[in-house]
């Protein structure tokens, strides 16, 4: 009996270790070489490369609007939901109980009761704080709700792969993406540490079809059902003159697309890079690309969270990697008033890239992510003004201050940076 117990324990431990290893591994080969500067972001070759290497085409004829903080973001999203006539598809990482969660649940329920086909895909980890009663209410009203990678025996090896995407598509014609989660922390106007700073974007036009394609891919993976037809994929006419591209990445296919997009765009910069990111933990390739750009004379400014951050471990791991950047003359600023959750990159006053992606190995290799690239000088000017306003509320970290931080603090940051691939 004792021998049997020892064997059973060994088997359980072996299986547990195997699951941990499987969850910490990615399914595709990592990018291991630097991307070199061959052309600028305004060069037609850059646009061709982005279309070919990332997959989806760059589509013209779109309108894009920026919304700042929950005060603007949530009313715009809820208004769009209430305007739906045929379909609503909604994929998000964070969906928690609270006033904001209740408002979205009620709006989705009302549309489902009115005959609109409503499909909601929630990450199992990210929606852990959602009240199950609210979830059941939505289902009873006719909302199809699925949890992505809910633990079962056949999905345990994928627990570390989360859908971090933030997508809302209305009638296949209007798409929303950005950094916002469905939780009370995002409500308000970033007026205090309890209300976060974030940006979200509304797109109307042909590129909305690619928003839908990204959602449908994960919906099919989660449910085995294919949603198609005119209700989901209508012919969308031109509504403006903005060129845009929505693309995705996932460990199960194209996991390096997001990483490649950042590296190629940084390598193609010639004037400026503005990078706003909530979890800035650059790997060696990203650090190298930014340093090389700075050596070419590119002015680089970065905004990250300051002391108000929901994951202090990430902040510490991030700071451990700033040395080479600061020595290259790259400016790093920490946002002061509240948690800074924006995820925006602006290159040479032409490219604006935004969506769910953090500037860290988890987003580049482990999560399912989706980003919108906008190629438009007027929109880039608008977003540069937003960046500059955030910069006024941020504190610059100098090389001297970084080098003079306490020894114990530096040691802790170094240790935490070794786990940067999982943060």
C-alpha angles and dihedrals in degrees: 000000000000090000091051091051091051091051091048092051091049091051093050092048091048092050091047092051091048091053092049092050092046091051093050094050126083124218100229138057113266123239104259105173131073118253108231130219109259104146142357128264090253091055113107087229090063091054091047090049092050091051095047101039097042096040109229119088123245106253126204129205101063138134118218127192129186123216122194122213128338093291088071102021102056098047090050093050094045092048089053092049091051090050094056115121104174116008144008120190117184129178122176142157101213118048113152135169118264139087095308093047090049093050092053093044091052093048092049092046092051093052093046090051088052091058101263113140104241123190122182124186116191128184109243094224096041094049095047090112093056117112109247090216090061089050092052091048090057092049093049089052090056101264112142105224124184131180114222113231095352104183114268129147092264095048103043091103089060101052091109091054106084132175103242092170121128109203133153118176124184119202089333089283107083125048134189127196139154137099105307124119126200099256140103092254088075096050123103127025105298086269096149141004091277093061117060131223113238145145132221133183137217119206127188122183141052094326089067087079089065091050086057093047091055092051094045092053093061093038089058091048092050099043109018088234125122116215113201144137134084094306090064104024109031124166102266117206125218112277101176142349104266120122113221142166130199117198138165143208133206137166088241092059135359095003092160096051093096094044090049092049092055094044094047093046093048090047090051095052119112105166117020146352121198112189123185113178136158097210109032108179104144120197122223093271093052092047090049093049093050093047092049090050090051089051088055088058098261111152108228126191124178130192119198133164119284127205091321100078132131093222113042090180090065092050091052093047089049095052091053089066100050100088100090091041094052092045089054090057096256113151118231120190131184118216110235115193101060145330109321109216102166121129108194135136123189118190125193092336090288113075121059115184120187141152137095100324122117119203094249141095093258092062092040096050116006109038132066103244138176129199135185118217116201118194105196132115096210093052091045089054090052092050091045088059089052090050091050091052090052089048090059088060093049135087119229116230110215126208089245093054091047093050093046098055114123118281094237090052091050092050092050091048091050092052092048092048089062087068093048092119091066101040 
